[in-house]
Amino acid sequence: MDPFGIRTYPELIASGVPGSTIHDRCNQGIYHRLLPQIYCLGEPTALARCAAITKWVPRAVLSHRTAGWLRGMLPEPAVFEASVPRSTSKRTPSWLKLYRRSLRSELVGECWGMPTVEPARALFDCVSVMPKLEAGRLIDEQLRERVEPCRLLELCELDSGVHGNPDARRQLKQAALHAAYEPERLFARALSERRCPLPANRPVGTFFCDFVDEQSKTIVEIDGREFHSEPEVFRKDRRRQNWIVLEKWLLLRYAAFDVFNELDEIADEAVAVVRRRRRARGA
């Protein structure tokens, strides 16, 4: 029997529960009818809703943000999502969205004993339905933690005509995998959007710098509040800055606050400086 308290109408009848009793128990809040002929024996949990979907459509595969949640990538969703065969015709309640499509068997695994798309497919699907900023943050987190970039690229190649493919390719191209913290991640993505990506957290001499462009000899630093609050950090940073300047690097510094509030302006300025210096040094 289902471990999440999900029963079909025929299963309840077969267990000796009359149809009238099923109706009465739903009215009393003992049973909860989640889907046509699908009941939860108690207050439905998120996992119970997932189990109800796979009971209702036996060939359903949990996908998109629901798979992202089951795979530990996202918080519990408000709307549950699953992929079903193209021939499926179902009217869904407000808490459920079905995607009619074909899935390769190698892209399907299991979570909690239920069919669930594998992590790279879940990430690919999430990018196609999430807002741009949220999708970017998810891509950057998961390509560092759970999904190999080459696996997502392979999926993009396999599913070149699938909805969401251009979004996944763009997010993969702009991914900020080496940014140390959120302002750096946002700035790295802004540079990539302007087709001027710079390596992050690279060494220059004996120091590590936030963004480095060797061709133009330009360094960009994103300063958090700690640079102004800790005396020793402040002194070390000034010594490092002096060394960088004496070695004839141009150092651009932006406050993390400005990254959050004026990202386009500072990214435009940094890109303009880098490109101008590249041309000058090339000449």
Secondary structure in CASP SS format (residue, H / E / C, confidence):
PFRMAT SS
TARGET T0000
AUTHOR 0000-0000-0000
METHOD secondary structure of the structure
MODEL  1
M C 1.00
D C 1.00
P C 1.00
F C 1.00
G C 1.00
I E 1.00
R E 1.00
T E 1.00
Y H 1.00
P H 1.00
E H 1.00
L H 1.00
I H 1.00
A H 1.00
S C 1.00
G C 1.00
V C 1.00
P C 1.00
G H 1.00
S H 1.00
T H 1.00
I H 1.00
H H 1.00
D H 1.00
R H 1.00
C H 1.00
N H 1.00
Q C 1.00
G C 1.00
I C 1.00
Y C 1.00
H E 1.00
R E 1.00
L E 1.00
L E 1.00
P C 1.00
Q C 1.00
I E 1.00
Y E 1.00
C E 1.00
L C 1.00
G C 1.00
E C 1.00
P C 1.00
T C 1.00
A H 1.00
L H 1.00
A H 1.00
R H 1.00
C H 1.00
A H 1.00
A H 1.00
I H 1.00
T H 1.00
K H 1.00
W H 1.00
V C 1.00
P C 1.00
R C 1.00
A C 1.00
V E 1.00
L E 1.00
S C 1.00
H H 1.00
R H 1.00
T H 1.00
A H 1.00
G H 1.00
W H 1.00
L H 1.00
R C 1.00
G C 1.00
M C 1.00
L C 1.00
P C 1.00
E C 1.00
P C 1.00
A C 1.00
V C 1.00
F E 1.00
E E 1.00
A E 1.00
S E 1.00
V E 1.00
P C 1.00
R C 1.00
S C 1.00
T C 1.00
S C 1.00
K C 1.00
R C 1.00
T C 1.00
P C 1.00
S C 1.00
W C 1.00
L E 1.00
K E 1.00
L E 1.00
Y E 1.00
R E 1.00
R C 1.00
S C 1.00
L C 1.00
R C 1.00
S H 1.00
E H 1.00
L H 1.00
V E 1.00
G E 1.00
E E 1.00
C E 1.00
W C 1.00
G C 1.00
M E 1.00
P E 1.00
T E 1.00
V E 1.00
E C 1.00
P H 1.00
A H 1.00
R H 1.00
A H 1.00
L H 1.00
F H 1.00
D H 1.00
C H 1.00
V H 1.00
S H 1.00
V H 1.00
M C 1.00
P C 1.00
K H 1.00
L H 1.00
E H 1.00
A H 1.00
G H 1.00
R H 1.00
L H 1.00
I H 1.00
D H 1.00
E H 1.00
Q H 1.00
L H 1.00
R H 1.00
E H 1.00
R C 1.00
V C 1.00
E C 1.00
P H 1.00
C H 1.00
R H 1.00
L H 1.00
L H 1.00
E H 1.00
L H 1.00
C H 1.00
E H 1.00
L H 1.00
D C 1.00
S C 1.00
G C 1.00
V C 1.00
H C 1.00
G C 1.00
N H 1.00
P H 1.00
D H 1.00
A H 1.00
R H 1.00
R H 1.00
Q H 1.00
L H 1.00
K H 1.00
Q H 1.00
A C 1.00
A C 1.00
L C 1.00
H C 1.00
A C 1.00
A C 1.00
Y C 1.00
E H 1.00
P H 1.00
E H 1.00
R H 1.00
L H 1.00
F H 1.00
A H 1.00
R H 1.00
A H 1.00
L H 1.00
S H 1.00
E H 1.00
R C 1.00
R C 1.00
C C 1.00
P C 1.00
L C 1.00
P C 1.00
A E 1.00
N E 1.00
R E 1.00
P E 1.00
V E 1.00
G C 1.00
T C 1.00
F E 1.00
F E 1.00
C E 1.00
D E 1.00
F E 1.00
V E 1.00
D E 1.00
E C 1.00
Q C 1.00
S C 1.00
K C 1.00
T E 1.00
I E 1.00
V E 1.00
E E 1.00
I E 1.00
D E 1.00
G C 1.00
R C 1.00
E H 1.00
F H 1.00
H H 1.00
S H 1.00
E C 1.00
P H 1.00
E H 1.00
V H 1.00
F H 1.00
R H 1.00
K H 1.00
D H 1.00
R H 1.00
R H 1.00
R H 1.00
Q H 1.00
N H 1.00
W H 1.00
I H 1.00
V H 1.00
L H 1.00
E C 1.00
K C 1.00
W C 1.00
L E 1.00
L E 1.00
L E 1.00
R E 1.00
Y E 1.00
A E 1.00
A H 1.00
F H 1.00
D H 1.00
V H 1.00
F H 1.00
N H 1.00
E C 1.00
L H 1.00
D H 1.00
E H 1.00
I H 1.00
A H 1.00
D H 1.00
E H 1.00
A H 1.00
V H 1.00
A H 1.00
V H 1.00
V H 1.00
R H 1.00
R H 1.00
R H 1.00
R H 1.00
R H 1.00
A H 1.00
R H 1.00
G H 1.00
A C 1.00
END
